[in-house]
Amino acid sequence: MGTDGHGDGERLRCLVTGASGYVGGRLVPELLRAGHRVRCLARSPGKLRDHPWAPDVETARGDVTDAASVASAMRGIDVAYYLVHALGSGSGFEDTDRRAARVFAEQAHAAGVRRIVYLGGLTPQGIAERDLSPHLRSRAEVGRIFLQGPVPATVLRAAVVIGSGSASFEMLRYLTERLPVMVTPSWVRTRTQPIAIRDVLRYLVGSATMPADVDRAFDIGGPDVLTYREMMCRYAEVAGLRRRLIVPVPVLTPRLSSHWVGLVTPVPASLARPLTESLRHEVVCHEHDIARHVPDLPGLPLPFDQALALALQKVREAQVTTRWSSASVPGAPSDPLPTDPDWAGGSLYQDERQSPVHASQEALWKVIEGIGGDNGWYSFPLAWAVRGRLDRFVGGVGLRRGRRDAERLRVGDSLDFWRVEEIEPGHLLRLRAEMRLPGLAWLEMRVDTDEAGRTLYRQRALFHPRGLLGHAYWWCVWPFHALVFGGMARNITRAAMKDVNHVW
């Protein structure tokens, strides 16, 4: 695989971890465009199958904490990209990150990998590591593990990443658009150096061909150093909004700030907290040595306003290829569907409904695939809204994640507080719940035909309770099933027939 040289035209074999996430999902096609071969390591390779680049890559099943699966995935690899973090996965995430990084470094060395490339966080100068937020501290430790290991490493350190669908961009966007007058935490005065996702990807791809003697960290950022307040004002200007009134107050702690962000934006408090914590200290680049190895072309790195304009254009044209929610929620259920052969058994509650549809199968499927987001759930909007708010209140993702694409879904897409587990175009959509529940839940919608060959809509909700609380939960919500699930079945079929009989 690969040659003995390190020229720009060399075709390398690259391993990408985190390919189902925001950055990884965008890096893969960039590596392919650069002429490299790509293998993706994923816990659930099926989540990658609907990406446009899926036919052009290899996939390997495994987890970065499992040495055997990492060793297998590393065989024949020249450059290994480490793009995973245990972000928001509970109190033990630092141990998980540390263990995974050590496994990755050890197996890369054993496999003869030439280089490890890691994207971490930009850390403030003059602040002791123990005083950093847990997530920044963990990212710094992961980078140090790679740099202290035997395989040459490129550690890229970035602050706020601006791109359509990034968590930082979504947070900035919704805070600015929804609040013309804001009482904000004091961290809005903190200076930071945002960078466009295009430049992050450019540096990641360029890192693959660095000389063997390069083994160090690089600060990466755009040309603008701004406070968060200035970023919000610039966003308002680029988006054509009225000038925002921003009043900083000193009383909002990182925990309170994260809940405030969680109330206003689609970004849940569990993810908002590490983002806001990273803004407590000034994070600006203190060198731009990356340009020695990945030269900047005219106009690059992109200025902040241009990065915003490009991200907004992608959002408005519905061309967001990956979102912050592309990666699975840490701790989300991954158990098999209760009807799968490897299901362990136990109690299972089901709500099944079916309705004939006086419309084509194509019309029915269009409604099913368009469910969620701005289109809603076709039944009792208040009940869905309340359930979403309750989920946010207890730290869940809530309803506001919406959709990546207004019309098309693919396996692995987040869909409000569900995730697409399976999709058979024109026939089946299966969603797995990522809301906080005392059990596991799925929702299936199928396009079928009856004995006479007429279009038939089938709907099935499944719940596998966990303990006594799970059973109690099912029976508490059971009286509302006719209203919620029954109404959903009726309204989905009516929506499919709308173009036929012109009535709702």
Buried (B, 14 or more C-beta within 10 A) or exposed (E): EBEEEBEEEBEBBBBBBBBBBBBBBBBBBBBBEBEBBBBBBBBBBEBBBBBEBBEEBBBBBBBBBBBEBBBBBBBBBBBBBBBBBBBBBEEEBBEBBBBBBBBBBBBBBBBEBBBBBBBBBBBBEEBEEEEBBEBBBBBBBBBBBBBEBEBBBBBBBBBBBBBBBBBBBBBBBBBBBEBEEBEBBBBBBBBBBBBBBBBBBBBBBBBBBBEEEBBEBBBBBBBBBBBBBBBBBBBBBBBEBEEBEBEBEEEBEBEBBBBBBBBBBBBBBBBBBBBBBBBBBBBBBEEBBBBEBBEBEEEBBBBBEBBBBBBBEBBEEEEBBBBBBBBBBBEBBEEEBBEEEEEEEEEBBEBEBBBEBEBBBEBBBBBBBBBBBEBBBBBBEEBBBEBBEEBBBEBBBBBBBBBBBEEBBBBBBBBBBBBBBBBEEEEBBBBBBBBBBBBBBBBBBBBBEEEEEEBBBBBBBBBBBBEEEBBEBBEEEEEBBEEBBBBBBBBBBBBBBBEEEEEE
